[in-house]
């Protein structure tokens, strides 16, 4: 999971791909996350940044086909790469939405995720101990969730689960909670370009350039707010 990886000092390809969209500057209220303990499970709400993670983690629970609905968003036309049925494919200003409403084999999604890490998988489905719902649309870049009351809220993905492993990854370092809110500020102070820039094409430079800065994590449990920071080059 991207945020946990940064705090663990693991700046892998997933972190790099997700941070490519950030230039120098401060990006507030990113990776929004909320959790509430209920009678039999936990209700979790997140920003769009968690969608691919949630889809992959929950598809891993299945041994066979899964009935899923939603969209796969990409700047590329993926119809030749997709083996399962698509309801339709729309194209608006170069952004393609591949509409899904069928049974899919999890491995087919994993293969697409691995081959096209920039694609956005807004898929909804359920299993024995969870219900995952993701808004079937492209995320709005650079904007937080809707303003409600005291500030932005997580409103793109909703999950009901009792899976302790996933809860521990999302809310790492927190432990048990009844109600929690987490938000992050990303401060990019510099762009680290590859040392062999003269040998690369502009597109390759953009893909390989890393962001250097600080990630600030703000956790509110009850009336207590805890702030922590992690430096990154990703």
C-alpha positions, 0 to 999 in steps of 0.5 A: 500500500502506497502510504505504508510503503513510503513510511517503511522506506520502500519506494517501489514502482507503485509509489513512483507511478502514483507520484508522477502526476505531482510537480513541485508544490504542496498537495493537501488532503490527499489519500483521504481515509476514514474508518468506523467500527460497526457491530460485525465489521468495519466501514471504510471510506477512501479517496480514489488513490486507494482504488487499485489497491482495494481491487487487487487485495480483494480479487486475491480472495477468489479462486474463480470468476467474480461478478464485477461492475464498474469501469477501467479508465485509461488513456489507451484503448485496451479492448484488444487486451481485454478478454472478458466482455465489455458493456461499452467503451467511451472516449472523452478528451482522450480518456477511455472508460471501459465499462464492465458488467460481467464475470471476470477471472481475477488473473485477467485483472492482475495481468492488466494491472501489471502491464498498465500500472497507470490504468484506473480500476474502479470495480465493485464486487463482493465476497464472503466477508466484504463488500467493495463499492467504487464510483464508476468514473475517472478520478478528478486529479488534484482535487480532494473529496467533497467538502462536508462540515469541517473539511474534505471527506473520503467519498470515492471507495467504500468497503465493509470488511472484517479482514484484519490484514487489510485494516492493518495495512490501511490504518498501519500503526494505529491499533484498535479504533472506533472512529478514525480519519486520516489525511495526507499532505504531500510536499514535493520540494524537487524533481530528481532527473536521471543521470543519463538525461542526454541519452533519453527521449523527453517522454522517457525523462518524464517517466523516470524522473523522481519526486523528492519531498515529505509526506505528512500523515494526520491521524485523528482518533476521537479527539486526538490528532497525531501527525507524523512525517516521512521523507521520500524520493520516489 
